[in-house]
Amino acid sequence: MPSKRAQRSRQTTIKSEVITLTINGKQRELAEEMLLPQLLEQLGIDRRLVAVAHNGDVIPRDRYDRVCLRNGDTVEIVRMVGGG
């Protein structure tokens, strides 16, 4: 079992920190770093109906779970629109 000092040290390194992202050109603050699917869920967006670029790179849908959003990142979310 870790000492109380080690436990306190570990607790201080696991802090939530407000981060700022640019999403579709607008700044937005989040309570902490998160994965891309968590952001889409927070925004009420169905991940199957959008294309996403993270820091200028288009992210394949099967890799969304690997994208961690950090302070200063830029996200562009494009919704699919039907029509004809």
C-alpha positions in Angstrom: 0.0 0.0 0.0 1.4 3.4 -0.9 2.4 5.8 1.8 0.1 8.8 2.6 2.7 11.1 1.1 2.7 9.1 -2.2 -1.1 9.1 -2.3 -1.1 12.9 -1.8 1.5 13.4 -4.5 -0.5 11.2 -6.9 -3.7 13.1 -6.2 -2.1 16.4 -7.0 -1.0 15.2 -10.4 -4.5 14.0 -11.4 -6.2 17.4 -11.6 -8.9 18.5 -13.9 -7.8 21.6 -15.7 -10.0 23.8 -17.9 -8.9 23.7 -21.5 -9.8 25.9 -24.5 -10.5 24.4 -27.9 -11.4 26.1 -31.1 -14.5 24.3 -32.5 -15.6 25.4 -36.0 -13.9 28.7 -35.5 -15.3 29.5 -32.0 -13.5 29.1 -28.8 -15.0 26.8 -26.2 -13.9 25.9 -22.7 -14.0 22.3 -21.5 -13.6 21.1 -17.9 -10.8 18.8 -18.9 -9.0 16.9 -21.7 -11.3 14.4 -23.3 -11.5 12.0 -26.2 -13.2 13.1 -29.4 -16.3 10.9 -29.0 -16.9 12.5 -25.6 -16.9 15.9 -27.2 -19.3 14.8 -29.9 -21.6 13.3 -27.3 -21.5 16.5 -25.2 -22.5 18.5 -28.3 -25.3 16.1 -29.1 -23.7 15.1 -32.4 -24.1 11.6 -33.9 -20.5 10.6 -34.8 -21.9 8.6 -37.8 -23.2 11.8 -39.4 -20.1 14.0 -39.3 -16.6 14.4 -40.6 -14.0 15.7 -38.2 -10.7 17.4 -38.6 -8.4 17.7 -35.6 -5.6 20.3 -35.9 -6.0 20.2 -39.6 -6.0 16.5 -40.1 -9.1 14.7 -41.2 -9.7 11.8 -38.7 -11.2 8.5 -40.0 -14.3 7.6 -38.0 -12.7 4.3 -36.8 -9.9 6.4 -35.1 -12.1 8.9 -33.2 -11.5 6.9 -30.0 -7.8 7.6 -30.3 -8.0 11.4 -30.5 -7.4 13.1 -27.2 -8.4 16.8 -27.2 -6.0 19.1 -25.4 -5.7 22.8 -24.6 -5.2 24.9 -27.8 -6.5 22.2 -30.2 -8.6 23.0 -33.2 -11.6 20.9 -34.2 -13.7 21.3 -37.3 -16.9 19.3 -37.4 -18.8 19.1 -40.7 -22.3 17.7 -40.8 -23.5 15.5 -43.6 -26.3 17.1 -45.5 -28.6 15.2 -47.9 -30.3 16.7 -50.8 -30.3 16.6 -54.5 
